[in-house]
Amino acid sequence: MKTFSTVLLVLFTTLAPLMAQQAQQPAPASEFKPILAGMDLKDGDTLVFLGDSITHQCLYTQYVEDFFYTRYPERRIRFHNSGVGGDRAADALARFDDDVAAFKPKYVTILLGMNDGSYTKFEPQIFETYEKGMTELLDKIAALGATAVPMTPTMHDSRAARMRKPAEPRDTYYNAVLAFYGTWLREMAGQRGLGFVNMWAPLNDLTMQERKKNPNFTLIKDAVHPDAPGQVIMATAIISDMIPRSTVSGIFVRQQPKTGKFTVIGANGKAADLQTADDKISFTFKANALPWVLPPDAADGYKLTSAGHRYSNEKITVGNLKPGKYELRIDGELVGAYADSQLAFGVELECNDKTPQYQQALKVAMLNKERNDKAVHPLRDLWVKPKMLRRQAAVLEQQGNKDAAAAKRVEIERFQAEFKPAVAEKITLAKQFEDQIYQTNQPVARKYELTRVP
């Protein structure tokens, strides 16, 4: 059996002549473009997620939407899922005008490649088709005045595949093929000054890490489509690589050495109405954001990535308290009891499901889940049939069957009469859910009470 390193050696040796044929003179250093540092989405901007069935799942996209809904509730950012199961770059190009350009995006993330490699060992001709299609996609996005954010193909989990069925050649080679496709794409993104998201590495790294404890661990039960926890890892990859991060909020209560009086300061929010007594401190605080909370089925991925601490930090720090234990209430709800030393160090609240702000953020996440389940995913289902009809027409044309190809094109035109109203209906429904989300995600002032208990 060939080792992984041997497979890579064969892969790159095979590819070298191809790359040599396509080599260009290196650009002068003065022509190099800076790499895009992150997506700067403002009120009214649109982000399109372009991809295949992994995007069609409406999971990593949903979790990224949840991040924006809670972190930037003052911005009405629009999201459009443009994933279709089974898609390759050529399929994305065929629907580009109606399913990407029509939404006037500021940014377009691209997650393709899983199907483009044809689930086999590396083949130069297959790669050339992928290269051509992806290059054209990048050009078309640029022509819109939008910015593409290419993303590597995700992991193909050969061990998960072998647990389900007898081994196939792709179970040995395909993950390495996807790694190469992603490496080429990163080079193209760099040449164009685009942002880039590495989806492949976090999925592989966390899988290897967990298999030190459980050899049967997988984030991708069917070897291709990451389950909800794996899709959280994908969402955190986008956030980590392309979205400017900040804390949700911070509260700092301190006793002034000279006066002995307490003061309260808020980060990313406003604190007011501070009142103190011998064993009690109270104040109000209105944060500018909510914690990033996800639906329950995503919990394992949230924990694996330490997503709360890394991407949704919400902390209260209280110093110079009398020694003892203190109960913390928010809007009258007991959320925890902490020693004075814990409060002096700082207590993180982002994962505390007893806080009103967590419950508010959970309502946002569940509304968005409903939006994706009832509107967005069914919308993506509608796009499968026109893709299949286009493919059938292309095959007939390649076979020289002009009459049958013409008949198929007529069928496509007739299908549009029922397809377009159905698409419009789902888009309208998604907008209605979005309106509810932007009513639910607005932060409110909360009353904090810290009381010393026996």
C-alpha positions as CSV (number, residue, x, y, z in Angstrom):
1,M,0.0,0.0,0.0
2,K,1.3,3.4,-0.9
3,T,1.9,5.8,1.9
4,F,0.3,9.3,2.0
5,S,3.6,10.9,1.2
6,T,4.0,8.6,-1.8
7,V,0.6,9.5,-3.1
8,L,1.4,13.2,-2.8
9,L,4.7,12.6,-4.6
10,V,3.0,10.8,-7.5
11,L,0.4,13.6,-7.6
12,F,2.8,16.5,-7.9
13,T,5.1,14.5,-10.3
14,T,2.1,13.9,-12.5
15,L,1.0,17.5,-12.3
16,A,4.4,19.2,-12.9
17,P,4.3,19.0,-16.8
18,L,0.8,20.4,-16.7
19,M,1.8,23.3,-14.6
20,A,4.9,23.9,-16.6
21,Q,2.7,24.3,-19.8
22,Q,0.6,26.9,-18.1
23,A,3.4,28.8,-16.3
24,Q,3.5,32.5,-16.8
25,Q,6.2,35.0,-16.3
26,P,6.3,36.1,-12.6
27,A,4.6,39.5,-12.0
28,P,6.8,42.3,-10.8
29,A,6.7,42.9,-7.1
30,S,5.0,46.3,-7.7
31,E,2.0,44.5,-9.2
32,F,1.4,42.2,-6.3
33,K,-2.0,42.9,-4.6
34,P,-2.4,42.8,-0.8
35,I,-4.5,39.8,0.4
36,L,-8.0,40.7,1.5
37,A,-7.9,40.8,5.3
38,G,-11.6,40.2,5.9
39,M,-15.1,40.7,4.7
40,D,-16.4,44.2,5.7
41,L,-20.2,43.8,5.6
42,K,-22.2,46.9,6.2
43,D,-25.9,47.6,6.5
44,G,-27.6,46.6,3.3
45,D,-24.7,44.5,1.9
46,T,-25.3,40.9,0.6
47,L,-23.2,37.8,1.1
48,V,-23.8,34.9,-1.3
49,F,-22.7,31.4,-0.3
50,L,-22.0,29.6,-3.6
51,G,-21.4,25.9,-3.5
52,D,-22.5,22.3,-3.9
53,S,-24.5,19.9,-1.7
54,I,-22.4,20.8,1.4
55,T,-23.7,24.4,1.0
56,H,-27.1,23.1,0.0
57,Q,-27.3,21.5,3.5
58,C,-27.8,25.0,4.9
59,L,-25.8,24.4,8.1
60,Y,-22.4,26.2,8.0
61,T,-24.1,29.0,6.2
62,Q,-26.8,29.1,8.8
63,Y,-24.2,29.3,11.6
64,V,-22.4,32.1,9.9
65,E,-25.7,34.0,9.5
66,D,-26.3,33.4,13.3
67,F,-22.9,35.0,14.0
68,F,-23.8,38.2,12.1
69,Y,-27.4,38.3,13.4
70,T,-26.1,38.3,17.0
71,R,-22.8,40.2,16.7
72,Y,-24.0,43.0,14.4
73,P,-27.7,43.3,15.1
74,E,-27.7,47.0,14.0
75,R,-26.8,46.0,10.4
76,R,-29.4,44.5,8.1
77,I,-27.1,42.1,6.2
78,R,-28.7,40.0,3.5
79,F,-27.6,36.4,2.9
80,H,-28.3,34.2,-0.1
81,N,-27.5,30.5,-0.1
82,S,-26.6,29.4,-3.6
83,G,-25.7,25.8,-3.1
84,V,-27.0,22.9,-5.2
85,G,-26.4,19.3,-4.6
86,G,-24.0,17.6,-7.0
87,D,-22.7,20.8,-8.5
88,R,-19.4,21.3,-10.1
89,A,-17.9,24.6,-11.2
90,A,-19.5,24.3,-14.6
91,D,-23.0,24.0,-13.0
92,A,-22.4,27.1,-10.8
93,L,-21.5,29.0,-14.0
94,A,-24.7,27.9,-15.7
95,R,-26.9,29.4,-13.0
96,F,-24.6,32.3,-12.1
97,D,-26.7,35.1,-13.5
98,D,-29.9,34.1,-11.8
99,D,-28.6,32.6,-8.6
100,V,-25.6,34.9,-7.8
101,A,-25.4,38.1,-9.9
102,A,-29.1,38.8,-9.5
103,F,-28.6,39.4,-5.7
104,K,-25.9,42.0,-6.3
105,P,-23.5,40.6,-3.7
106,K,-20.6,42.4,-2.1
107,Y,-18.9,39.1,-1.3
108,V,-19.3,35.6,-2.7
109,T,-17.8,32.6,-0.9
110,I,-17.1,29.6,-3.1
111,L,-17.2,26.0,-1.8
112,L,-16.7,23.7,-4.7
113,G,-14.4,20.9,-5.6
114,M,-15.8,17.8,-3.9
115,N,-17.7,16.8,-7.0
116,D,-15.2,18.4,-9.5
117,G,-12.5,15.8,-8.6
118,S,-14.9,13.0,-9.7
119,Y,-14.1,10.9,-6.6
120,T,-11.1,9.3,-8.1
121,K,-7.3,9.5,-8.1
122,F,-5.7,12.7,-9.5
123,E,-6.3,13.0,-13.2
124,P,-4.8,16.0,-15.1
125,Q,-7.8,16.3,-17.5
126,I,-10.3,16.4,-14.6
127,F,-8.2,19.0,-12.8
128,E,-8.0,21.1,-16.0
129,T,-11.8,21.2,-16.2
130,Y,-12.0,22.3,-12.6
131,E,-9.2,24.9,-13.1
132,K,-11.0,26.4,-16.1
133,G,-14.4,26.5,-14.4
134,M,-13.1,28.1,-11.2
135,T,-11.0,30.6,-13.1
136,E,-14.1,31.7,-15.0
137,L,-16.1,31.9,-11.8
138,L,-13.5,34.2,-10.2
139,D,-13.5,36.3,-13.3
140,K,-17.4,36.6,-13.4
141,I,-17.5,37.6,-9.7
142,A,-14.9,40.2,-10.3
143,A,-16.9,41.5,-13.3
144,L,-19.8,42.1,-11.0
145,G,-17.7,44.4,-8.8
146,A,-18.0,41.8,-6.0
147,T,-15.2,40.1,-4.1
148,A,-14.8,36.3,-4.2
149,V,-13.7,34.4,-1.1
150,P,-12.6,31.0,-2.4
151,M,-12.6,28.2,0.1
152,T,-10.9,24.8,0.0
153,P,-12.9,21.7,-0.6
154,T,-13.8,20.0,2.7
155,M,-12.4,16.7,3.9
156,H,-13.2,13.3,2.4
157,D,-13.2,11.0,5.4
158,S,-11.8,7.7,4.1
159,R,-12.1,6.0,7.4
160,A,-15.8,6.9,7.7
161,A,-16.2,5.5,4.2
162,R,-14.5,2.2,5.1
163,M,-16.8,1.9,8.2
164,R,-19.8,1.9,5.8
165,K,-18.7,-0.2,2.9
166,P,-15.8,-2.0,1.2
167,A,-12.8,0.2,0.4
168,E,-12.7,1.9,-3.0
169,P,-9.8,3.7,-4.7
170,R,-11.1,7.1,-3.7
171,D,-11.0,6.0,-0.1
172,T,-7.2,6.0,-0.4
173,Y,-6.5,8.9,-2.7
174,Y,-9.4,11.3,-2.7
175,N,-8.6,13.4,0.4
176,A,-5.2,14.1,-1.0
177,V,-6.7,15.1,-4.3
178,L,-9.0,17.6,-2.5
179,A,-6.0,18.9,-0.6
180,F,-4.2,19.6,-3.9
181,Y,-7.3,21.3,-5.4
182,G,-7.4,23.5,-2.3
183,T,-3.7,24.4,-2.5
184,W,-4.1,25.4,-6.1
185,L,-7.1,27.6,-5.2
186,R,-5.2,29.3,-2.4
187,E,-2.4,30.2,-4.9
188,M,-5.0,31.7,-7.3
189,A,-6.6,33.6,-4.4
190,G,-3.2,35.0,-3.5
191,Q,-2.4,36.1,-7.0
192,R,-5.7,38.0,-7.2
193,G,-5.5,39.5,-3.8
194,L,-8.6,37.7,-2.6
195,G,-9.4,36.4,0.8
196,F,-9.3,32.7,1.4
197,V,-10.7,30.1,3.9
198,N,-9.1,26.8,4.6
199,M,-11.9,24.4,5.3
200,W,-9.8,21.2,4.7
201,A,-7.3,21.6,7.5
202,P,-9.5,22.3,10.5
203,L,-11.7,19.3,9.7
204,N,-8.7,17.0,9.2
205,D,-6.9,18.3,12.3
206,L,-9.8,18.0,14.7
207,T,-10.6,14.5,13.3
208,M,-7.0,13.3,13.9
209,Q,-7.0,14.9,17.4
210,E,-10.2,13.1,18.4
211,R,-9.0,9.8,16.9
212,K,-6.3,9.7,19.5
213,K,-9.1,9.0,21.9
214,N,-11.7,7.3,19.7
215,P,-10.4,5.6,16.5
216,N,-14.0,5.6,15.0
217,F,-14.5,9.3,15.5
218,T,-15.8,11.1,12.5
219,L,-17.4,14.5,11.7
220,I,-18.5,13.2,8.3
221,K,-20.5,10.0,8.6
222,D,-21.1,9.5,4.9
223,A,-17.5,10.5,4.2
224,V,-18.5,13.6,2.1
225,H,-21.1,15.8,3.9
226,P,-20.1,17.1,7.3
227,D,-22.7,16.6,10.0
228,A,-23.9,19.6,12.1
229,P,-20.8,19.5,14.5
230,G,-18.5,19.4,11.5
231,Q,-20.4,22.3,9.9
232,V,-19.7,24.4,13.1
233,I,-16.0,23.8,12.4
234,M,-16.5,25.1,8.9
235,A,-18.3,28.2,10.2
236,T,-15.5,28.9,12.6
237,A,-13.0,28.6,9.8
238,I,-14.9,31.4,7.9
239,I,-15.1,33.5,11.0
240,S,-11.5,32.9,11.9
241,D,-10.1,33.6,8.4
242,M,-12.4,36.3,7.1
243,I,-14.6,38.0,9.7
244,P,-13.3,40.7,12.0
245,R,-13.8,39.5,15.6
246,S,-14.5,41.4,18.8
247,T,-15.9,40.5,22.2
248,V,-19.6,40.4,22.6
249,S,-19.4,42.6,25.7
250,G,-17.4,43.2,28.8
251,I,-18.4,44.6,32.2
252,F,-15.7,45.9,34.6
253,V,-16.7,46.8,38.2
254,R,-13.9,48.3,40.3
255,Q,-13.5,50.0,43.7
256,Q,-11.5,53.2,43.5
257,P,-8.6,53.1,46.0
258,K,-8.8,56.7,47.0
259,T,-12.6,57.1,47.4
260,G,-13.7,53.6,48.1
261,K,-16.5,54.1,45.6
262,F,-17.3,51.5,43.0
263,T,-17.4,52.3,39.3
264,V,-18.8,50.3,36.3
265,I,-17.5,50.4,32.8
266,G,-18.9,48.6,29.8
267,A,-17.1,47.4,26.7
268,N,-19.2,47.2,23.5
269,G,-22.1,48.4,25.6
270,K,-23.3,51.0,28.0
271,A,-23.4,50.6,31.8
272,A,-25.5,52.9,34.0
273,D,-27.5,53.2,37.3
274,L,-24.8,51.8,39.6
275,Q,-26.0,51.3,43.1
276,T,-24.0,49.8,46.0
277,A,-24.7,48.6,49.5
278,D,-22.6,46.6,52.0
279,D,-23.2,43.3,50.4
280,K,-24.9,44.2,47.1
281,I,-24.0,45.9,43.8
282,S,-26.5,46.5,41.0
283,F,-26.4,48.3,37.7
284,T,-27.9,48.2,34.2
285,F,-26.0,47.3,31.1
286,K,-27.1,47.3,27.5
287,A,-24.7,45.4,25.2
288,N,-24.4,46.2,21.5
289,A,-24.4,42.5,20.7
290,L,-25.7,39.1,21.8
291,P,-23.7,35.9,22.3
292,W,-23.3,33.6,19.3
293,V,-25.7,30.7,20.2
294,L,-26.4,27.8,17.9
295,P,-29.1,25.2,17.7
296,P,-28.7,22.1,20.1
297,D,-27.7,19.7,17.3
298,A,-24.5,21.9,16.8
299,A,-23.4,21.6,20.4
300,D,-20.6,19.1,19.9
301,G,-18.9,21.2,17.2
302,Y,-19.3,24.3,19.4
303,K,-17.6,22.5,22.2
304,L,-14.8,21.0,20.0
305,T,-13.8,24.5,18.7
306,S,-14.3,26.3,22.0
307,A,-16.4,28.6,19.9
308,G,-17.9,30.5,22.8
309,H,-14.6,31.5,24.4
310,R,-12.8,32.2,21.1
311,Y,-15.6,33.9,19.1
312,S,-18.3,35.0,21.5
313,N,-16.6,36.2,24.7
314,E,-19.0,37.8,27.1
315,K,-17.4,38.6,30.5
316,I,-18.1,40.3,33.8
317,T,-15.2,41.2,36.1
318,V,-15.7,42.6,39.6
319,G,-12.7,43.5,41.7
320,N,-12.1,44.4,45.4
321,L,-15.1,42.6,46.7
322,K,-15.3,41.4,50.3
323,P,-14.2,37.7,50.6
324,G,-17.1,35.4,50.1
325,K,-19.6,33.9,47.7
326,Y,-21.8,36.1,45.4
327,E,-25.0,35.3,43.5
328,L,-25.4,36.9,40.2
329,R,-28.9,37.7,38.9
330,I,-29.7,39.3,35.5
331,D,-33.2,40.7,35.2
332,G,-34.1,38.8,38.4
333,E,-32.9,35.4,37.1
334,L,-30.3,33.6,39.1
335,V,-27.5,32.7,36.6
336,G,-24.8,31.6,39.0
337,A,-22.9,31.8,42.3
338,Y,-19.2,32.8,42.3
339,A,-16.4,33.3,44.7
340,D,-14.9,36.8,45.0
341,S,-11.7,35.5,43.5
342,Q,-13.5,34.1,40.4
343,L,-15.2,37.5,39.9
344,A,-11.9,39.3,40.2
345,F,-10.4,37.1,37.5
346,G,-13.6,37.4,35.3
347,V,-16.6,35.1,34.7
348,E,-17.5,34.3,31.1
349,L,-21.3,34.2,30.5
350,E,-21.5,33.5,26.8
351,C,-22.3,29.8,27.3
352,N,-24.5,30.2,30.4
353,D,-28.0,29.2,29.2
354,K,-29.6,30.8,32.2
355,T,-28.9,34.4,31.1
356,P,-31.6,36.3,29.4
357,Q,-29.2,37.3,26.6
358,Y,-28.4,33.7,25.9
359,Q,-32.1,32.8,25.7
360,Q,-32.6,35.8,23.4
361,A,-29.8,34.7,21.1
362,L,-31.2,31.1,21.1
363,K,-34.5,32.4,19.9
364,V,-32.6,34.1,17.0
365,A,-30.8,30.8,16.2
366,M,-34.0,28.8,16.3
367,L,-35.8,31.4,14.1
368,N,-33.0,31.2,11.6
369,K,-33.1,27.4,11.7
370,E,-36.8,27.6,10.8
371,R,-36.0,30.1,8.1
372,N,-33.5,27.7,6.6
373,D,-35.6,24.5,7.1
374,K,-38.8,26.0,5.7
375,A,-37.6,28.5,3.1
376,V,-33.9,28.3,2.2
377,H,-33.4,24.6,1.9
378,P,-36.6,24.1,-0.1
379,L,-35.5,26.9,-2.3
380,R,-32.2,25.1,-3.0
381,D,-34.1,21.9,-3.7
382,L,-35.9,23.7,-6.5
383,W,-32.6,24.4,-8.3
384,V,-31.7,20.7,-8.7
385,K,-34.1,20.0,-11.6
386,P,-33.0,22.8,-13.9
387,K,-29.4,21.6,-13.4
388,M,-30.3,18.0,-14.4
389,L,-32.2,19.3,-17.5
390,R,-29.3,21.3,-18.6
391,R,-26.9,18.4,-18.1
392,Q,-29.3,16.1,-20.2
393,A,-29.4,18.7,-23.0
394,A,-25.6,18.9,-23.0
395,V,-25.2,15.2,-23.3
396,L,-27.7,15.0,-26.2
397,E,-25.8,17.8,-28.0
398,Q,-22.5,16.0,-27.4
399,Q,-24.0,12.8,-28.9
400,G,-25.1,14.8,-32.0
401,N,-28.8,14.2,-31.3
402,K,-29.9,17.7,-32.3
403,D,-33.7,17.0,-32.3
404,A,-33.6,15.5,-28.8
405,A,-31.4,18.4,-27.6
406,A,-33.8,20.9,-29.0
407,A,-36.7,19.2,-27.4
408,K,-34.9,19.2,-24.1
409,R,-34.3,23.0,-24.4
410,V,-38.0,23.5,-25.0
411,E,-38.7,21.5,-21.9
412,I,-36.3,23.7,-19.9
413,E,-38.2,26.8,-21.2
414,R,-41.5,25.4,-20.2
415,F,-40.2,24.4,-16.8
416,Q,-39.2,28.0,-16.1
417,A,-42.8,29.0,-16.1
418,E,-43.4,27.1,-12.9
419,F,-39.8,27.3,-11.5
420,K,-39.6,31.1,-11.3
421,P,-42.8,31.7,-9.2
422,A,-41.8,28.9,-6.9
423,V,-38.4,30.5,-6.4
424,A,-39.9,33.9,-5.7
425,E,-42.3,32.4,-3.2
426,K,-39.5,30.8,-1.1
427,I,-37.4,34.0,-1.3
428,T,-40.4,36.0,0.0
429,L,-40.8,33.5,2.9
430,A,-37.2,33.7,3.8
431,K,-37.5,37.5,3.9
432,Q,-40.5,37.2,6.3
433,F,-38.4,35.1,8.7
434,E,-35.5,37.6,8.3
435,D,-37.9,40.4,9.4
436,Q,-38.7,38.4,12.6
437,I,-35.0,37.8,13.2
438,Y,-34.3,41.5,13.1
439,Q,-37.1,42.1,15.5
440,T,-35.8,39.4,17.9
441,N,-32.0,40.2,17.8
442,Q,-32.1,43.7,19.1
443,P,-30.2,44.0,22.5
444,V,-32.0,45.5,25.5
445,A,-30.8,46.9,28.8
446,R,-30.4,44.2,31.5
447,K,-30.3,44.7,35.2
448,Y,-27.4,43.0,37.0
449,E,-27.5,42.3,40.7
450,L,-24.5,40.9,42.6
451,T,-25.3,39.9,46.2
452,R,-23.0,38.4,48.9
453,V,-24.5,35.3,50.4
454,P,-23.6,33.4,53.6
